[in-house]
């Protein structure tokens, strides 16, 4: 074979190798471009869905919605309904049951010693939401709402009562912010109805944070002991950003009352004996209870009123079958905090329930987890829920995958 032929063969081999290398690189570039395009499309879809959820007033206090949306119908922009959010099934999957409502489970959201228990027949499920949004089988999602402001309340002393507060935003302290507060002392008298007391002149007021987000120690001229307990609620606000915090003195004994939300349309809160949640060991034990309602006015001041009908804001709840369900009637759908004090011989304390998700700054996650997904995009919105600032985050992923090879 001549040298010229060998040169031609070598040139052809080099040319083919270069072509194969070019095709491989070109294919990789195409795959990267398609993946980028899909990710961009997913990100755009995520933003559109989050706006649809936050700007559509679809979920009301009763009935099955025809569209999925949590906007408060009385407002515009990113104002969400605290009662629509109460109807979302918690992602934690934790449920509770009450012996006197057999066959019914409750979505269980707790924060400290406080409860938000919503019956299953009032809840909107993830599958319902996916169908209403038109993404069933195409996309998966998780919607999370987290308070923007966190207020930490510390009990410095009980003799006399001293409390301090610290306020944090998203990674920074809230400096020079006014905090409105309300102290609720409660006399627990053994086998008698607890009484909310007016003992000191500064039970409500306003204090300001310093440059580190902390407040001076608040001192109240009362002594907390076996017969006197309390709850404390605070609202911080600065430049349109608002947060809520709370604290209850440690309960006495092992028994307590647990508030269950009846159907929202009924505007009632069931007062359950802890021995019946679930049906642990009914003993015909009696707990005496009393209730009050706290709300925030337009000037951020905390005010106290009756939750509804005076005929059932207090009473007794008895464990085990044969004793009727006790319930507190709520007067309206105005959001606030239901505070329930309870006592019997050897047991006493205070529990709280938000009437409207945001009243106690409860967080919520709705949807399904995405830990096994290959590509997840997120989008954020700053929203208000009855004046309380939340960060709404939507995570979205394709159920059809992102593989390009073989297409």
C-alpha positions, 0 to 999 in steps of 0.5 A: 500500500502506497504512502498516499493511501495510508495518509488517506486512511489515517485522515479518514479515521481522524475525521470520523473520530472528530465527527463522533466527538462533535456529535457527542458534545453536541448531543450533550449540549442539546441535553443540557439545553433541554434540561434547562428549558424544562427547569425554566418551565417548571420554575415558571409553573411553580410561580404561576401555581403559587400565585393561583393559590394565594390570589384565589379565594376558593376555600371557605368555612364549609363545603367542597371548594370548586377551585383551590385557593386560600386568599381572604375574599375580603381582601386583595393581593397576598392576604390569605384566609386564616380559616381556609388554612385551617382546612388544609390537611397537615403534611405531618400526617399526625391525627388525633381521635376523641372517644366521644366522636367515634369514627372521626379523626382530626388533623393534629397541629400542636405548638407547645401545649396548644392545639389546632385539631380540625375534623377530617370531614372539614379537611381539604386533601392533597388529592382534592387540591391537585384535581382542582389545580389541574395538575393531578398526575403531572406535578407534585407539590408542597405548600409551606407557610412559616411565620416571618417573625418569632417572639421568644418569651422567657419566664425569668421569675415567678415571685414576683412574676418577671418575663422577658422577650426577644424578637427575631425576623428572618435571620435578623433581630427586630430592633426598635419594634413595639410589642403589645402584650396581654397577661391573663392571670388565672385563679385555679381553685381546685373543685371550682370554676377557674377565674380570669383575674384583673390583678395588676394595672399593667396586664396589657401594655406596650414595650419596645425592643432594643438594638438586639431585638430584646426587651427590658424585663417586664415585672408584674406584682403577683406571685405565681403558685399552685392556685395562680397561673397565667397565659401571656400573649404578645404581638410585635410589629414594625414597618408592616411586618407582624409576629405573635408569641405566647407563653403559658405557665407550666400546668399542674397534674397530668389531666387537662382539657383539649380543645377540638374544632367542631365543623367550622360551619358550626362555630363551636369548639369542643372541650374534651377531657384528656382521659378521652383523647384517645380513650385512654382510661376513662375514670369519670374524672371532672374538670372545671373550665372557663374560657375567654377570647383575645383579639388584636384591634387595628392599633395592635392592642390586645383586647379580651372578650367573651368567645360567644354565648355566656351560657357555655363559656364555662362549665364542667367536662367529665371523662368516659361515655354517658356524659355529654360533649361540652362545647364553647360557641364562637360568636363570629368568624373574627380571628382571635385566640380562645384561652381555656383555663381548667382545674380540679383537685391536683390539676390546673393550667391553661391551654390555647387554640387559634380561632383562625390559623395565624392568631397564634402564629401556627405554621402549616405544611400541605402536600407531599414530601419531595425527598426522593425527587430528582429536580425540585424548584421553589418559589416564595411570597411574603403574605399576610394572614389576618395581619400576621406576616408569613412566608409562603413557599411552594415546592414543585416537581414534575411527575414525568421525570427529567431524563432526556436520553432516549427521547 
